[in-house]
C-alpha cells in the first residue's frame, strides 16, 4: 500500500504543472526537457531501489551499519525537501549521494 501511495505521489511530480506543455500548432505534448522531470524520476526510482534492497536484506537476515542507515535516511529526507522547494540540481546531487551511501551500506552488510 505504501508503494502505491509513493508511486501516485511521484506521478504528481512527473506530470505536474511544470512538466506539461502546450503546442498550439500540433496539439499537446509532454515536455520532458526541464530538470523537474529527471529529478522526480531519479527520486522515484531510487526510493523503489531502497525499498527493495532493504527488504531483501531483511529477508536474508543481514544487519546494516547503523551510522550509514542514519546518514542514508537523512539524505533521502534532504533530497525530498529540496525537491519540494524546486532546488533540482542540489536534489539530484543529494539523490546520487544517497544511492552511493545505500550501496556502501549494502556492501558493508556482507562481511
Backbone as a chain_set.jsonl record, in Angstrom:
{"seq": "XXXXXXXXXXXXXXXXXXXXXXXXXXXXXXXXXXXXXXXXXXXXXXXXXXXXXXXXXXXXXXXXXXXXXXXXXXXXXXXXXXXXXXXXXXXXXXXXXXXXXXXXXXXXXXX", "coords": {"N": [[0.821, -1.192, 0.0], [1.942, 1.197, 0.8], [3.825, 1.542, -1.206], [2.203, 1.973, -3.445], [0.98, 4.417, -2.788], [3.277, 5.982, -2.732], [4.061, 5.826, -5.437], [1.907, 7.088, -6.704], [2.175, 9.633, -5.619], [4.677, 10.295, -6.673], [4.042, 10.353, -9.384], [2.581, 12.653, -9.481], [4.586, 14.554, -9.359], [5.95, 14.036, -11.745], [4.035, 14.482, -13.765], [3.242, 17.049, -13.177], [2.356, 20.582, -12.967], [4.521, 21.929, -14.101], [5.683, 20.218, -15.944], [4.074, 19.713, -18.124], [3.349, 20.692, -21.328], [1.987, 22.945, -23.805], [1.402, 22.78, -27.213], [0.529, 24.705, -29.695], [0.383, 24.421, -32.466], [0.51, 21.709, -33.146], [-0.865, 20.223, -31.254], [-1.003, 18.76, -28.227], [1.648, 17.972, -25.922], [3.959, 16.17, -23.853], [6.356, 17.808, -21.943], [9.553, 17.06, -21.512], [11.914, 18.297, -21.053], [12.682, 19.78, -18.897], [14.302, 20.134, -15.653], [12.896, 19.132, -13.523], [11.474, 16.846, -14.239], [13.464, 14.832, -14.651], [14.695, 14.808, -12.145], [12.583, 14.06, -10.44], [12.097, 11.551, -11.496], [14.527, 10.245, -10.908], [14.378, 10.363, -8.105], [12.035, 8.885, -7.575], [12.656, 6.291, -8.648], [14.914, 5.708, -7.118], [13.875, 5.556, -4.518], [12.269, 3.291, -4.796], [14.291, 1.412, -5.354], [15.689, 1.49, -2.915], [13.743, 0.54, -1.15], [13.266, -2.103, -2.079], [15.866, -3.129, -1.858], [16.494, -2.934, 0.938], [14.439, -4.545, 1.841], [15.145, -7.048, 0.787], [17.521, -7.432, 2.221], [16.467, -7.657, 4.793], [14.965, -9.978, 4.526], [16.999, -11.822, 4.022], [18.259, -11.695, 6.43], [20.383, -10.02, 7.104], [22.491, -7.615, 8.713], [22.581, -4.105, 8.72], [24.838, -1.282, 8.651], [24.557, 0.897, 11.321], [25.164, 3.658, 11.411], [25.529, 4.346, 8.708], [22.949, 3.845, 7.856], [21.467, 5.832, 9.194], [22.617, 8.165, 8.068], [21.88, 7.731, 5.427], [19.07, 7.841, 5.582], [18.743, 10.528, 6.356], [19.762, 11.793, 4.074], [17.873, 11.005, 2.146], [15.535, 12.267, 3.085], [16.458, 14.9, 2.955], [16.843, 15.198, 0.156], [14.201, 14.958, -0.666], [13.021, 17.219, 0.537], [14.454, 19.291, -0.731], [13.604, 18.818, -3.339], [10.926, 19.49, -3.15], [11.131, 22.225, -2.75], [12.017, 23.117, -5.158], [14.774, 23.016, -5.766], [16.435, 21.68, -7.902], [18.944, 20.823, -8.913], [20.583, 20.524, -6.63], [19.038, 18.643, -5.311], [19.257, 16.477, -7.046], [22.001, 15.93, -6.832], [22.197, 15.243, -4.112], [20.474, 13.078, -4.17], [21.91, 11.26, -5.795], [24.121, 10.946, -4.135], [22.867, 9.706, -1.982], [22.247, 7.256, -3.126], [24.827, 6.253, -3.44], [25.607, 6.008, -0.732], [23.733, 4.139, 0.049], [24.553, 1.908, -1.485], [27.072, 1.487, -0.328], [26.246, 0.806, 2.229], [24.85, -1.552, 1.706], [26.935, -3.194, 0.702], [28.576, -3.261, 2.932], [27.125, -4.823, 4.623], [27.556, -7.434, 3.948], [29.758, -9.328, 5.271]], "CA": [[0.0, 0.0, 0.0], [2.859, 2.331, 0.864], [4.442, 1.686, -2.524], [1.201, 2.553, -4.343], [0.87, 5.834, -2.434], [4.517, 6.622, -3.175], [4.043, 5.941, -6.897], [0.933, 8.128, -7.062], [2.784, 10.907, -5.252], [5.726, 10.558, -7.648], [3.425, 10.705, -10.667], [2.209, 14.066, -9.361], [5.762, 15.336, -9.729], [6.295, 13.835, -13.155], [3.029, 15.101, -14.612], [2.775, 18.269, -12.514], [2.124, 21.76, -13.811], [5.721, 22.382, -14.793], [6.179, 19.281, -16.946], [3.132, 19.559, -19.224], [3.404, 21.863, -22.191], [1.001, 23.039, -24.867], [1.925, 23.131, -28.509], [-0.691, 25.136, -30.391], [0.343, 24.034, -33.871], [0.374, 20.278, -33.316], [-1.814, 19.679, -30.282], [-0.375, 18.83, -26.923], [2.739, 17.024, -25.733], [4.639, 16.262, -22.564], [7.647, 18.47, -22.026], [10.481, 16.392, -20.607], [13.2, 18.962, -21.149], [13.036, 20.501, -17.686], [15.024, 19.349, -14.665], [11.973, 18.53, -12.568], [11.124, 15.509, -14.709], [14.555, 13.907, -14.391], [14.914, 14.744, -10.708], [11.494, 13.266, -9.878], [12.318, 10.189, -11.949], [15.619, 9.718, -10.096], [13.906, 10.187, -6.732], [11.074, 7.777, -7.533], [13.335, 5.018, -8.846], [15.821, 5.431, -6.012], [13.073, 5.103, -3.385], [11.904, 1.903, -5.088], [15.516, 0.639, -5.186], [15.979, 1.391, -1.482], [12.725, -0.312, -0.535], [13.528, -3.495, -2.464], [17.167, -3.519, -1.312], [16.394, -3.176, 2.377], [13.545, -5.685, 2.016], [15.941, -8.249, 0.556], [18.429, -7.598, 3.353], [15.68, -8.137, 5.932], [14.605, -11.38, 4.26], [18.215, -12.614, 4.169], [18.706, -11.609, 7.817], [21.637, -9.267, 7.196], [22.464, -6.387, 9.514], [23.22, -2.957, 8.078], [25.57, -0.384, 9.538], [23.616, 1.849, 11.916], [25.528, 5.03, 11.045], [25.208, 4.523, 7.289], [21.487, 3.891, 7.726], [21.026, 7.158, 9.629], [23.037, 9.123, 7.033], [21.066, 7.475, 4.244], [17.741, 8.371, 5.855], [18.83, 11.994, 6.328], [19.937, 12.192, 2.671], [16.586, 10.826, 1.453], [14.652, 13.351, 3.526], [17.004, 16.141, 2.397], [16.532, 15.246, -1.277], [12.77, 15.198, -0.788], [12.754, 18.617, 0.888], [14.983, 20.124, -1.815], [12.746, 18.619, -4.499], [9.7, 20.26, -2.931], [11.424, 23.651, -2.861], [12.477, 23.327, -6.539], [16.226, 23.048, -5.914], [16.566, 20.413, -8.613], [20.34, 20.401, -9.059], [21.021, 20.033, -5.325], [18.289, 17.42, -5.026], [19.856, 15.409, -7.847], [23.305, 15.608, -6.238], [21.952, 14.529, -2.859], [19.898, 11.786, -4.548], [23.004, 10.384, -6.228], [24.901, 10.648, -2.944], [22.127, 8.725, -1.181], [22.418, 5.958, -3.785], [26.177, 5.797, -3.102], [25.591, 5.58, 0.671], [22.958, 2.897, 0.064], [25.412, 0.832, -1.991], [28.08, 1.232, 0.7], [25.552, 0.124, 3.31], [24.568, -2.912, 1.222], [28.181, -3.962, 0.622], [29.136, -3.467, 4.277], [26.326, -5.827, 5.33], [28.114, -8.742, 3.605], [31.104, -9.354, 5.872]], "C": [[0.864, 1.254, 0.0], [3.477, 2.604, -0.499], [3.473, 2.312, -3.519], [1.045, 4.043, -4.069], [2.103, 6.594, -2.904], [4.543, 6.809, -4.687], [3.065, 7.022, -7.356], [1.495, 9.508, -6.755], [3.883, 11.289, -6.247], [5.168, 10.942, -9.008], [2.936, 12.154, -10.65], [3.369, 14.978, -9.702], [6.038, 15.239, -11.226], [5.317, 14.567, -14.071], [2.429, 16.346, -13.967], [2.642, 19.429, -13.487], [3.333, 22.157, -14.632], [6.171, 21.445, -15.91], [5.199, 19.037, -18.084], [3.161, 20.837, -20.047], [2.327, 21.81, -23.249], [1.693, 23.457, -26.151], [0.712, 23.449, -29.383], [-0.753, 24.641, -31.834], [0.068, 22.54, -34.056], [-0.718, 19.708, -32.425], [-1.226, 19.847, -28.904], [0.697, 17.752, -26.827], [3.294, 17.194, -24.331], [6.015, 16.868, -22.783], [8.578, 17.816, -21.021], [11.854, 17.046, -20.656], [13.578, 19.707, -19.879], [13.666, 19.558, -16.667], [14.087, 18.638, -13.697], [11.639, 17.1, -12.961], [12.212, 14.504, -14.342], [14.823, 13.739, -12.906], [13.834, 13.894, -10.035], [11.629, 11.803, -10.289], [13.425, 9.52, -11.134], [15.14, 9.444, -8.676], [12.941, 9.008, -6.63], [11.74, 6.424, -7.683], [14.28, 4.688, -7.703], [15.051, 4.977, -4.776], [12.642, 3.651, -3.582], [13.111, 0.98, -4.909], [15.829, 0.44, -3.713], [15.008, 0.445, -0.795], [13.009, -1.784, -0.829], [14.849, -3.979, -1.865], [17.113, -3.823, 0.167], [15.437, -4.334, 2.682], [14.304, -7.0, 1.819], [16.928, -8.496, 1.691], [17.687, -8.129, 4.582], [15.295, -9.596, 5.746], [15.818, -12.286, 4.455], [18.767, -12.577, 5.588], [20.024, -10.892, 8.002], [21.444, -8.007, 8.027], [23.191, -5.283, 8.755], [23.96, -2.142, 9.125], [24.61, 0.703, 10.017], [23.902, 3.274, 11.454], [25.245, 5.315, 9.566], [23.702, 4.605, 7.074], [20.932, 5.253, 8.133], [21.388, 8.212, 8.586], [22.183, 8.96, 5.783], [19.66, 8.033, 4.414], [17.731, 9.898, 5.79], [18.983, 12.494, 4.888], [18.634, 12.046, 1.886], [15.632, 11.959, 1.809], [15.14, 14.685, 2.968], [16.711, 16.289, 0.913], [15.057, 15.536, -1.501], [12.422, 16.662, -0.495], [13.255, 19.546, -0.217], [14.148, 19.992, -3.081], [11.462, 19.425, -4.361], [9.916, 21.761, -3.057], [12.06, 24.02, -4.2], [13.969, 23.602, -6.652], [16.644, 21.748, -6.594], [18.002, 19.929, -8.718], [20.861, 19.836, -7.743], [20.3, 18.743, -4.951], [18.845, 16.24, -5.812], [21.194, 14.975, -7.267], [23.113, 14.809, -4.957], [21.312, 13.17, -3.139], [20.955, 10.797, -5.004], [23.906, 10.002, -5.063], [24.194, 9.624, -2.062], [22.201, 7.335, -1.809], [23.801, 5.384, -3.469], [26.245, 5.303, -1.655], [24.809, 4.272, 0.809], [23.813, 1.723, -0.401], [26.493, 0.469, -0.976], [27.466, 0.468, 1.866], [25.249, -1.337, 2.931], [25.84, -3.757, 1.24], [28.807, -4.179, 1.993], [28.314, -4.479, 5.069], [26.807, -7.239, 5.025], [29.549, -8.783, 4.094], [31.835, -10.605, 5.542]], "O": [[0.575, 2.232, -0.689], [3.633, 3.758, -0.899], [3.89, 3.11, -4.358], [0.985, 4.845, -5.001], [1.996, 7.711, -3.41], [5.0, 7.844, -5.171], [3.357, 7.779, -8.281], [1.316, 10.444, -7.534], [4.011, 12.455, -6.622], [5.755, 11.765, -9.71], [2.885, 12.805, -11.694], [3.172, 16.053, -10.269], [6.323, 16.239, -11.883], [5.729, 15.2, -15.043], [1.259, 16.664, -14.179], [2.802, 19.258, -14.696], [3.189, 22.667, -15.743], [6.973, 21.849, -16.751], [5.482, 18.207, -18.949], [3.012, 21.934, -19.51], [1.809, 20.737, -23.556], [2.487, 24.398, -26.155], [-0.04, 22.55, -29.76], [-1.846, 24.459, -32.37], [-0.555, 22.154, -35.045], [-1.425, 18.786, -32.832], [-0.979, 20.97, -28.464], [0.663, 16.754, -27.547], [3.118, 18.237, -23.702], [6.742, 16.482, -23.699], [8.415, 17.993, -19.814], [12.855, 16.407, -20.331], [14.692, 20.221, -19.785], [13.577, 18.337, -16.798], [14.47, 17.626, -13.109], [11.534, 16.23, -12.096], [11.919, 13.445, -13.787], [15.146, 12.639, -12.456], [14.141, 13.094, -9.151], [11.308, 10.909, -9.505], [13.284, 8.371, -10.716], [15.463, 8.402, -8.105], [13.028, 8.218, -5.69], [11.432, 5.497, -6.933], [14.437, 3.52, -7.348], [15.52, 4.098, -4.053], [12.652, 2.868, -2.632], [12.971, -0.118, -4.371], [16.197, -0.66, -3.301], [15.407, -0.36, 0.046], [12.991, -2.615, 0.08], [14.94, -5.121, -1.414], [17.625, -4.85, 0.612], [15.614, -5.03, 3.682], [14.13, -7.947, 2.586], [17.15, -9.642, 2.082], [18.219, -8.954, 5.324], [15.3, -10.367, 6.705], [15.691, -13.388, 4.988], [19.661, -13.357, 5.916], [20.721, -11.143, 8.985], [20.366, -7.413, 8.039], [24.277, -5.496, 8.215], [23.738, -2.292, 10.326], [23.936, 1.347, 9.213], [22.974, 4.019, 11.138], [24.775, 6.398, 9.217], [23.232, 5.347, 6.211], [20.022, 5.769, 7.483], [20.562, 9.061, 8.253], [21.805, 9.948, 5.154], [19.116, 8.635, 3.488], [16.809, 10.49, 5.229], [18.394, 13.511, 4.523], [18.329, 12.889, 1.042], [14.997, 12.542, 0.93], [14.33, 15.514, 2.554], [16.368, 17.378, 0.454], [14.699, 16.274, -2.419], [11.619, 17.266, -1.205], [12.557, 20.486, -0.599], [14.001, 20.963, -3.822], [10.965, 19.98, -5.341], [8.998, 22.493, -3.426], [12.584, 25.123, -4.353], [14.393, 24.342, -7.54], [17.143, 20.829, -5.944], [18.25, 18.727, -8.619], [21.508, 18.789, -7.731], [20.892, 17.852, -4.342], [18.898, 15.122, -5.298], [21.49, 13.781, -7.215], [23.794, 13.806, -4.743], [21.578, 12.208, -2.419], [20.905, 9.622, -4.64], [24.403, 8.877, -4.999], [24.844, 8.77, -1.46], [22.216, 6.336, -1.09], [23.941, 4.18, -3.254], [26.877, 4.282, -1.383], [25.182, 3.402, 1.596], [23.799, 0.66, 0.22], [26.797, -0.707, -0.781], [28.103, -0.424, 2.427], [25.383, -2.238, 3.758], [25.837, -4.888, 1.727], [29.5, -5.175, 2.201], [28.778, -4.953, 6.106], [26.494, -8.162, 5.777], [30.457, -8.321, 3.403], [32.976, -10.784, 5.968]]}, "num_chains": 1, "name": "protein.A"}
